[in-house]
Amino acid sequence: MKKLFGLLFLALAFTACSSDDDSSSNEASIEGTWKMTAFNTENAYDLNNDGTASTSVMDETNCYQNETIVFNADGTGTAFNTSYADIELTLVAGTTDEYEYTVTCVSEDDSTPFLYTQNGNTITLTMGGFNQDVTLSGNTLTYVFEEGFYVEVDNNGTTTTVTEDITFVFTKQ
């Protein structure tokens, strides 16, 4: 069995970059609601078994459609998670590197508070004693979560864990 996200929730809370067109300030405003618009892996997978592999986990699973982050003016914020993908891989008989995927979108209603500071286009998020710097760019927040995508693969009784970087993109609403 593969569970795609134990760390997704943490990554969502630590995902932040933003901007606003405020000509009276050199600093873009992070305040407001940001919705996840992309969740990409390094390698392409055909998680929905349609014959076309993609790096977009959102497209391949139809999960993560309503994940948001809210930044308040007082340096606090909340990450809201509404679903995650539970992914199972099965090695195709007679092969060593071909898999069939079973994806279940699991609904959840989870929120995680965090603190943040802004210095120019750098946002530092703090949650549970962990700090993460993220850079603002236009009206998008982009964060690369190193080795955040992990899947356990059962290969005839031997479990192997596959990890790779994932990229989250949030767009200001």
C-alpha positions as CSV (number, residue, x, y, z in Angstrom):
1,M,0.0,0.0,0.0
2,K,1.1,3.5,-0.8
3,K,0.2,6.6,1.1
4,L,1.2,9.6,-0.8
5,F,1.0,12.0,2.0
6,G,2.1,12.0,5.5
7,L,4.1,15.1,4.8
8,L,1.7,16.8,2.5
9,F,-0.1,18.5,5.3
10,L,3.2,19.9,6.6
11,A,4.2,21.0,3.2
12,L,0.9,22.8,2.6
13,A,1.4,24.7,5.8
14,F,4.9,25.6,4.7
15,T,4.0,26.5,1.1
16,A,4.0,30.2,0.6
17,C,5.0,32.9,-1.9
18,S,2.8,35.7,-3.1
19,S,2.4,39.1,-4.5
20,D,0.1,41.9,-5.0
21,D,0.2,44.9,-7.3
22,D,0.7,47.6,-4.6
23,S,2.5,50.5,-6.2
24,S,2.8,52.3,-2.9
25,S,5.1,49.6,-1.5
26,N,8.1,47.6,-2.6
27,E,6.8,44.7,-0.7
28,A,4.1,42.5,-2.1
29,S,1.2,41.6,0.2
30,I,0.9,38.0,1.3
31,E,-2.4,38.7,3.2
32,G,-5.4,36.9,1.8
33,T,-6.5,33.5,0.6
34,W,-4.4,31.3,-1.6
35,K,-5.7,28.2,-3.4
36,M,-3.5,25.3,-4.5
37,T,-3.5,25.3,-8.3
38,A,-0.7,22.8,-9.0
39,F,0.9,19.9,-7.3
40,N,3.6,18.4,-9.4
41,T,6.1,15.5,-9.0
42,E,9.5,15.3,-10.7
43,N,8.6,12.3,-12.8
44,A,5.4,11.6,-14.7
45,Y,3.0,8.9,-13.5
46,D,-0.3,7.5,-15.0
47,L,-2.1,7.4,-11.6
48,N,-5.5,7.4,-13.2
49,N,-4.6,4.6,-15.6
50,D,-5.8,6.5,-18.7
51,G,-2.6,5.7,-20.7
52,T,-1.1,9.2,-20.3
53,A,1.4,9.9,-17.6
54,S,1.6,13.4,-16.1
55,T,3.6,15.2,-13.4
56,S,0.3,16.8,-12.1
57,V,-1.0,14.9,-9.1
58,M,-4.1,17.1,-9.1
59,D,-5.0,16.0,-12.6
60,E,-4.0,12.4,-12.2
61,T,-5.9,11.9,-8.9
62,N,-8.6,14.6,-8.9
63,C,-7.7,15.1,-5.3
64,Y,-6.4,18.3,-3.7
65,Q,-9.0,20.5,-5.5
66,N,-9.8,22.8,-2.6
67,E,-6.7,23.2,-0.5
68,T,-6.1,26.7,0.7
69,I,-3.8,28.8,2.8
70,V,-5.0,32.0,4.5
71,F,-2.5,34.7,5.6
72,N,-3.8,37.3,8.1
73,A,-2.5,40.8,8.6
74,D,-1.3,40.0,12.1
75,G,1.4,37.5,11.1
76,T,-0.8,34.4,11.6
77,G,-2.2,32.1,9.1
78,T,-4.0,28.8,8.6
79,A,-3.6,26.0,6.1
80,F,-6.8,24.1,5.2
81,N,-6.7,20.6,3.8
82,T,-9.8,18.9,2.4
83,S,-8.5,15.7,0.9
84,Y,-5.5,13.6,0.2
85,A,-4.7,10.8,-2.2
86,D,-4.2,7.2,-0.9
87,I,-2.2,5.6,-3.7
88,E,-1.6,1.8,-4.0
89,L,0.9,0.5,-6.5
90,T,1.0,-3.1,-7.8
91,L,3.9,-4.3,-9.8
92,V,2.6,-5.6,-13.2
93,A,3.2,-9.4,-13.3
94,G,6.3,-10.2,-15.4
95,T,7.8,-6.7,-15.2
96,T,10.3,-5.0,-13.0
97,D,9.3,-1.4,-13.4
98,E,5.6,-1.2,-14.6
99,Y,2.9,-0.5,-12.1
100,E,-0.9,-0.4,-11.8
101,Y,-2.2,2.3,-9.6
102,T,-5.3,2.5,-7.4
103,V,-6.1,6.0,-6.1
104,T,-8.6,6.8,-3.4
105,C,-9.3,10.5,-2.6
106,V,-9.8,10.6,1.2
107,S,-11.9,13.5,2.4
108,E,-10.6,15.4,5.5
109,D,-11.4,18.6,7.2
110,D,-8.1,19.6,8.7
111,S,-6.6,23.0,9.5
112,T,-3.2,23.9,10.8
113,P,-2.3,27.3,12.2
114,F,1.1,28.9,11.6
115,L,3.0,32.1,12.1
116,Y,4.8,34.1,9.3
117,T,7.0,37.0,8.7
118,Q,7.6,38.9,5.5
119,N,10.9,40.5,4.4
120,G,10.5,41.8,0.9
121,N,9.5,38.8,-1.3
122,T,10.7,36.2,1.3
123,I,8.1,34.7,3.6
124,T,9.2,32.7,6.6
125,L,6.6,30.3,7.9
126,T,6.9,28.9,11.4
127,M,5.0,25.8,12.6
128,G,5.8,23.4,15.4
129,G,9.3,24.9,15.8
130,F,10.1,24.5,12.1
131,N,10.9,27.5,9.8
132,Q,10.6,27.5,6.1
133,D,11.5,30.3,3.7
134,V,9.4,30.8,0.5
135,T,9.7,33.4,-2.2
136,L,6.8,35.6,-3.6
137,S,6.4,35.7,-7.4
138,G,3.5,37.7,-8.9
139,N,0.2,36.3,-7.6
140,T,1.6,32.8,-7.1
141,L,3.2,31.0,-4.2
142,T,5.6,28.2,-5.2
143,Y,7.4,25.8,-2.9
144,V,9.5,22.8,-3.7
145,F,9.2,20.2,-1.0
146,E,12.3,18.0,-1.2
147,E,11.5,14.3,-1.0
148,G,7.9,15.1,-0.2
149,F,6.5,12.6,-2.6
150,Y,6.9,9.1,-1.3
151,V,5.3,5.8,-2.2
152,E,5.9,2.4,-0.8
153,V,6.1,-0.2,-3.5
154,D,5.4,-3.9,-2.8
155,N,7.6,-6.0,-5.0
156,N,6.7,-9.6,-4.3
157,G,6.9,-9.2,-0.5
158,T,9.8,-6.7,-0.5
159,T,8.8,-3.1,0.2
160,T,10.7,-0.3,-1.4
161,T,10.1,3.4,-0.8
162,V,10.3,5.8,-3.8
163,T,10.9,9.5,-2.9
164,E,11.1,12.6,-5.1
165,D,10.7,16.3,-4.8
166,I,7.2,17.8,-5.3
167,T,6.3,21.4,-6.2
168,F,3.2,23.1,-4.8
169,V,1.8,26.2,-6.5
170,F,-0.9,28.4,-4.9
171,T,-2.6,31.3,-6.6
172,K,-4.0,34.3,-4.7
173,Q,-7.8,34.4,-4.8
